[in-house]
Amino acid sequence: MSFARLSCGSASADSGTEKRVHRLLSFQRYLHSSRLLRGIPQQIPLHILDEDYSGQAKCMLEKVGNWNFDIFLFDKLTNGNSLITLTLHLLNQYGLVDLFQLDMVKLWRFLVLVQEDYHNDNPYHNSVHAADVTQAMYCYLQEPMLSKSLTSCDILLGLLAAATHDLDHPGVNQPFLIKTDHYLATLYRNTSVLENHHWKSAVGLLRETGLFSHLPAEDSMNMERELGSLILATDISRQNDYLSRFRTHLDQDSLCLNTASHRHFVLQMALKCADICNPCRPWELSKQWSEKVTEEFFQQGDIEKKHKLTVSPLCDRETNTVGNIQIDFMTYVAEPLFGEWARFSDTRLSQTMLGHMGLNKASWAGLQQEQTTAKEAELSAAGADAGGSHSKEIPQGSREY
């Protein structure tokens, strides 16, 4: 199955799939009740609120709008706290903490719990990915088409959605949850299962920390609802719906960013781009992300094999490679999306992203060709060795007829 089909709709579960893996996965927010009941002290390390992190991390934050920003290095410099540090910095940089009168202790606690609820044993869907998406979102928010139109509320929602868009991700996809009869698939009726869970998990943390408790109830509810609308837009199975709508707007020149609904739609498209921007990063960063996401696919395939389930598309490490998965992803998902984004925001950044993607695609194709050539040579050598050994098995003149 190719990305051409994967991006068009959710894969349906096989009717004969075994049901004995009912709750193979665990979700932190569902396994554990309130932290108060777990007896974990509600203490916030206040000294960290003074931005007590290394000088190197501070230097990196001065260039947080650079598309070459190395989130892997930044995560090391912040001792694994890249998501907390980056998000807090951006909120302060925009003046959103003061503008929305956010309580710093509540905000810090919220960000700590968000980072904690990402599964850092996932090769890809972890807090570093969330930090990377948040940094990419910031780059897009700085683009002229957005920076001159978005409101402070739009920016706050965009950053929070980026930080929480994969919250409590289990490291497997929606078809897996459906075919194993997982309770989340039942809860959300097999529709945007993961995205609904990410949204509801984020809302749970907002309420647990009381981050918006000082706002009028209606405003708080609207924030939660719009946060959900942004996160739900990252469902890859709805990719073509959003892309078609975006293309129509661009063809008709009908986007009016003075309209709240249109600004929100552009935010949705920006988050979609940020979520899958890995192919558009420089090769050194893009290659690492490609290897991580593919390993997560393969780990799911290993689980499916172990429990005698049908292996999901792209998840069989014996029949897929990083290169062919990435080339297909760029061809059928990334290139169409970023091509339209460049039409909307024809800037240096957009052209840089398209340029990186073209180079990265060529690099993967080159690696694929090298691997194919090496494999053919290995098979040829093995065949020659086998042929030579057969001729020596029975000495000449000693053959039996």
C-alpha positions in Angstrom: 0.0 0.0 0.0 1.4 3.4 -0.9 1.1 6.9 0.6 -1.1 7.8 -2.4 -3.8 5.6 -0.8 -2.8 6.2 2.8 -3.3 10.0 2.5 -6.8 9.5 1.1 -8.5 7.8 4.0 -8.2 5.6 7.0 -7.4 2.0 6.4 -10.3 -0.2 7.4 -9.8 -3.1 9.8 -9.9 -6.6 8.5 -13.1 -8.3 9.7 -11.2 -11.5 10.7 -8.5 -9.8 12.7 -7.7 -11.4 16.0 -9.1 -9.7 19.0 -6.8 -11.0 21.7 -4.7 -7.8 21.8 -7.6 -5.8 23.3 -5.4 -3.6 25.4 -1.9 -4.1 24.2 -1.0 -0.5 24.8 -1.1 1.6 27.8 -1.8 5.3 27.9 -0.4 7.4 30.7 -3.5 9.5 31.3 -5.8 6.4 31.4 -3.6 4.1 33.4 -3.1 6.7 36.1 -5.7 8.7 37.9 -5.1 12.2 39.2 -1.6 12.9 40.3 -3.1 13.9 43.6 -4.3 10.4 44.1 -0.9 9.0 43.1 0.6 11.0 45.9 3.0 13.0 43.7 3.7 16.3 45.4 2.4 19.3 43.4 5.7 21.1 43.5 7.1 23.3 40.7 10.9 23.9 40.5 10.5 27.7 40.7 14.2 28.3 40.1 13.8 27.1 36.5 11.3 29.9 35.9 14.4 32.2 35.9 15.5 30.5 32.7 18.3 28.7 34.5 19.6 26.8 31.5 23.0 26.7 29.8 24.4 29.6 27.9 24.6 27.5 24.7 20.8 26.8 24.9 20.3 30.6 25.3 22.4 31.2 22.3 20.4 28.8 20.3 17.1 30.4 21.3 18.4 33.7 19.8 18.2 31.9 16.5 14.9 30.0 17.1 13.5 31.4 13.9 16.2 29.8 11.8 15.0 26.9 9.7 18.3 25.0 10.3 17.5 25.0 14.1 18.9 21.7 15.4 16.2 20.5 17.9 18.3 17.4 18.7 21.2 19.5 20.0 18.8 21.8 21.8 17.2 18.9 23.6 20.6 17.8 24.8 21.6 21.3 25.9 18.3 21.5 27.9 18.8 18.1 29.5 15.8 16.6 27.6 13.5 19.6 28.4 13.4 21.1 24.8 9.6 21.2 24.7 9.2 23.1 28.0 12.1 25.5 27.4 11.2 26.3 23.8 7.4 26.8 24.3 7.9 29.0 27.4 10.5 31.1 25.5 8.1 31.6 22.6 5.2 32.5 24.7 7.3 35.1 26.5 8.8 36.4 23.2 5.3 37.1 22.0 4.3 38.7 25.3 1.4 36.2 25.6 2.1 35.4 29.3 1.5 39.0 30.3 -1.2 39.7 27.7 -3.4 36.7 28.8 -2.3 37.1 32.5 -1.2 33.5 32.6 0.0 32.4 36.1 3.6 31.4 35.7 3.4 28.6 38.2 0.4 27.1 36.4 2.0 27.6 33.0 5.2 25.9 34.1 3.2 23.0 35.6 1.2 22.7 32.4 4.3 22.5 30.2 6.0 20.0 32.6 2.9 17.7 32.4 2.7 18.1 28.7 6.3 17.0 28.2 5.8 14.2 30.7 2.8 12.8 28.9 4.8 12.3 25.7 6.2 8.8 25.5 9.9 9.3 25.1 10.4 5.6 24.4 8.7 6.2 21.1 11.4 6.6 18.4 9.4 9.4 16.7 6.3 10.6 18.4 7.9 12.0 21.5 8.5 15.4 23.2 11.4 16.2 20.8 9.1 15.8 17.8 6.6 18.1 19.6 9.3 20.7 20.2 10.4 20.4 16.6 6.8 21.0 15.4 6.5 24.0 17.7 9.7 25.5 16.4 8.5 25.0 12.8 5.1 26.6 13.7 7.0 29.6 15.0 8.8 29.9 11.7 5.5 29.9 9.9 3.9 32.4 12.3 6.8 34.8 11.5 6.0 34.7 7.7 4.6 38.0 6.4 1.2 36.6 5.4 0.6 35.4 8.9 2.5 37.8 11.1 0.5 40.8 9.8 -2.9 39.1 10.1 -3.0 36.8 13.1 -4.3 37.9 16.5 -2.6 37.2 19.8 -5.2 34.6 20.5 -4.4 32.9 17.1 -0.7 32.8 18.0 -1.4 31.4 21.5 -3.6 28.7 20.1 -1.1 27.9 17.3 1.8 27.4 19.7 -0.2 25.4 22.2 -1.6 23.2 19.5 1.9 22.5 18.1 3.2 21.6 21.6 0.3 19.2 22.3 -0.7 17.9 18.9 0.6 14.4 19.6 0.1 14.3 23.3 0.2 10.7 24.8 0.8 9.2 21.4 1.2 5.4 21.8 3.6 4.9 19.0 1.2 3.0 16.8 -1.4 4.2 14.2 -5.1 4.3 14.1 -5.7 1.2 12.0 -3.7 -0.8 14.7 -6.0 0.6 17.4 -9.1 -0.3 15.4 -8.1 -3.9 14.5 -7.1 -4.6 18.1 -10.4 -3.3 19.4 -8.7 -0.8 21.6 -11.0 1.2 23.9 -9.9 4.5 22.4 -11.1 3.3 18.9 -14.4 2.5 20.4 -14.6 5.7 22.4 -14.0 7.9 19.3 -15.9 5.6 16.9 -12.9 4.8 14.7 -12.7 8.4 13.6 -9.5 10.5 14.1 -8.9 8.3 17.1 -5.4 9.5 17.9 -6.1 13.2 17.2 -9.2 13.2 19.4 -7.1 11.6 22.2 -4.4 14.2 21.8 -6.9 17.0 22.0 -8.8 15.6 25.0 -5.5 14.9 26.8 -4.5 18.5 26.2 -7.8 19.8 27.5 -7.4 17.5 30.6 -4.1 19.1 31.4 -5.5 22.6 30.8 -8.2 21.9 33.4 -6.0 20.0 35.8 -3.6 23.0 36.0 -6.2 25.7 35.7 -4.2 27.5 33.2 -7.3 29.3 31.8 -9.4 29.2 34.9 -9.1 33.0 35.3 -10.8 33.6 31.9 -14.5 33.8 31.5 -16.0 30.3 31.1 -17.1 30.9 27.5 -13.7 32.1 26.5 -12.0 29.1 28.0 -14.4 26.7 26.3 -13.8 28.5 22.9 -10.1 28.1 23.4 -10.5 24.4 24.1 -12.7 23.9 21.1 -10.4 25.8 18.7 -7.4 23.9 20.1 -9.2 20.7 19.1 -10.0 22.0 15.7 -6.3 22.6 15.1 -5.1 19.3 16.4 -7.8 17.3 14.5 -6.5 18.9 11.3 -3.3 16.9 11.6 -5.2 13.6 10.8 -3.3 12.3 7.8 -6.4 10.5 6.6 -8.0 13.9 5.9 -5.1 15.3 4.1 -6.8 15.5 0.7 -9.8 17.2 2.2 -7.8 20.1 3.6 -5.5 20.3 0.6 -8.4 20.5 -1.8 -10.0 23.2 0.2 -6.7 25.1 0.4 -6.1 24.8 -3.3 -9.6 26.0 -4.1 -9.1 29.1 -1.9 -5.8 29.8 -3.7 -7.2 29.3 -7.2 -10.1 31.6 -6.4 -8.0 34.1 -4.4 -10.7 33.9 -1.8 -8.7 33.8 1.5 -9.5 36.8 3.6 -7.3 36.8 6.7 -9.4 39.6 8.2 -12.0 36.8 8.7 -11.6 34.7 11.9 -12.6 31.5 10.2 -10.1 32.0 7.4 -7.3 32.8 9.8 -8.1 29.6 11.7 -8.0 27.6 8.5 -4.6 29.0 7.6 -3.5 28.1 11.1 -4.7 24.5 10.5 -2.7 24.4 7.3 0.4 25.8 9.1 0.1 23.1 11.8 -0.2 20.4 9.1 2.9 21.7 7.4 4.8 21.9 10.7 3.7 18.4 11.6 5.2 16.8 8.5 8.0 19.3 7.7 10.9 16.7 8.3 11.5 16.2 4.6 12.0 19.9 4.2 14.7 20.2 6.8 18.4 20.1 5.9 19.6 16.6 5.2 21.5 16.1 8.5 18.2 16.7 10.4 15.8 15.2 7.9 17.7 11.9 7.7 17.5 11.5 11.5 13.8 12.1 11.6 13.2 9.7 8.6 15.1 6.9 10.4 13.2 7.5 13.6 9.7 7.5 12.1 10.5 4.4 10.0 11.8 2.6 13.1 8.5 3.4 14.9 6.6 1.9 11.9 8.8 -1.2 12.0 8.3 -1.6 15.8 4.5 -1.6 15.2 5.0 -4.3 12.5 7.1 -6.4 14.9 4.2 -6.3 17.4 1.7 -7.3 14.7 3.9 -10.2 13.7 4.3 -11.3 17.3 0.6 -11.4 17.8 -0.1 -12.9 14.4 -2.0 -9.8 13.1 -1.9 -8.6 9.5 1.2 -6.3 9.2 0.1 -2.8 8.5 1.4 -1.0 5.3 4.9 0.5 5.7 5.4 -1.5 8.9 7.2 -4.6 7.7 11.0 -4.1 8.1 11.6 -7.1 5.7 9.9 -5.5 2.7 10.3 -1.8 3.3 13.3 0.5 3.5 13.7 4.0 4.9 14.4 5.3 1.5 11.3 3.9 -0.4 9.0 5.0 2.4 10.4 8.5 2.4 10.4 8.9 -1.4 6.7 7.9 -1.5 5.9 10.2 1.4 7.4 13.1 -0.3 5.8 12.3 -3.6 2.3 11.8 -2.4 2.0 13.8 0.8 4.7 16.4 1.4 5.3 17.8 -2.1 1.6 18.5 -2.8 1.1 20.2 0.6 4.3 22.3 0.5 3.7 23.2 -3.1 0.4 24.8 -2.2 1.9 26.4 0.9 4.5 28.1 -1.3 1.7 29.4 -3.5 0.1 30.9 -0.4 3.3 32.2 1.2 5.9 32.7 -1.6 8.8 33.6 0.6 12.5 32.6 1.0 11.5 30.1 3.6 9.0 28.4 1.4 11.6 28.1 -1.4 14.2 26.9 1.1 11.8 24.1 2.2 11.1 23.0 -1.3 14.8 23.1 -2.2 15.7 20.9 0.8 12.9 18.5 0.0 14.1 18.1 -3.6 17.7 17.5 -2.4 16.6 15.0 0.3 14.5 13.1 -2.2 17.5 12.8 -4.5 19.7 11.7 -1.7 17.3 8.9 -0.7 17.0 7.8 -4.3 20.8 7.7 -4.5 21.1 5.7 -1.3 18.4 3.3 -2.7 20.4 2.8 -5.9 23.6 2.2 -3.9 21.8 -0.4 -1.7 20.3 -2.1 -4.8 23.6 -2.2 -6.6 25.4 -3.6 -3.5 22.7 -6.2 -3.0 22.9 -7.3 -6.7 26.6 -7.6 -6.4 26.3 -9.7 -3.2 23.8 -12.0 -4.8 26.0 -12.3 -7.9 29.0 -13.2 -5.8 27.0 -15.7 -3.8 25.8 -17.3 -7.0 29.3 -17.6 -8.3 30.6 -19.1 -5.1 27.7 -21.6 -5.2 28.5 -22.5 -8.8 32.1 -23.0 -8.0 31.5 -25.2 -5.0 29.1 -27.5 -7.0 31.8 -28.1 -9.6 34.2 -29.3 -6.9 31.8 -31.6 -5.1 32.7 -34.7 -7.3 36.1 -34.9 -8.8 36.3 -35.3 -12.6 36.3 -38.9 -13.6 34.6 -40.0 -10.4 31.0 -39.1 -11.3 28.4 -41.8 -11.0 25.9 -42.2 -13.8 
